[in-house]
């Protein structure tokens, strides 16, 4: 590389927070498997109990929210859903449901 002496003008980062900008972009990326939970708790309650889902939680009302657990990994979807602190209903692709059922059977079998 050879320096040209020219400078590129700085640009303002959208939102002003680099970490939030990257997190928002990553959460908007397309995924292979779709899994969206309607959680029976306020969005703030779910956010307080989950570390990595902040940009994937959308309030529906005072006592419910949507959590987009979609991912390229079926295992990560199962981990995300298992980590939700309250009850929820799930709208997911057939392959996600099949994986969750198999995982639940293994856990129940191991638990005796």
Secondary structure, DSSP 8 states (H G I E B T S, - for coil): ----S--------TTS-HHHHHHHHHHTS--SB-EEEEESS-HHHHHHH-SS-GGGEEE-SSS-EEEE--BS-HHHHHHHHHT-SS-EEEEE-HHHHHHHHHHHHHHHHHH-
